[in-house]
Amino acid sequence: MTNPIPTPTTPPAPKNPVPPVARSPILQFFAYSHLPPHLQDVSSEIAAIAERMEAILPSSAEKSAGLRKLLEAKDCFVRARLEKK
């Protein structure tokens, strides 16, 4: 009598799979590597705050609104750096 060769089996799917958490799409607009160095220093500070808020807050309308307002603030700070005196 020969022993059958064991075949790998696919493990059963989890009963309550947790869907992957999508990153907020607005985070793409906090990128700063394309900016010249004198604008990167301003923009990178705001990008760090945006990433921190993304990490610690749950998805919600208020988080989206806060990130949108933070993006508006970042734009203002960058323009302030560009302002002629």
Secondary structure, DSSP 8 states (H G I E B T S, - for coil): --------------SS--------GGGGGG--TTS-HHHHHHHHHHHHHHHHHHHHS-S-HHHHHHHHHHHHHHHHHHHHHH---
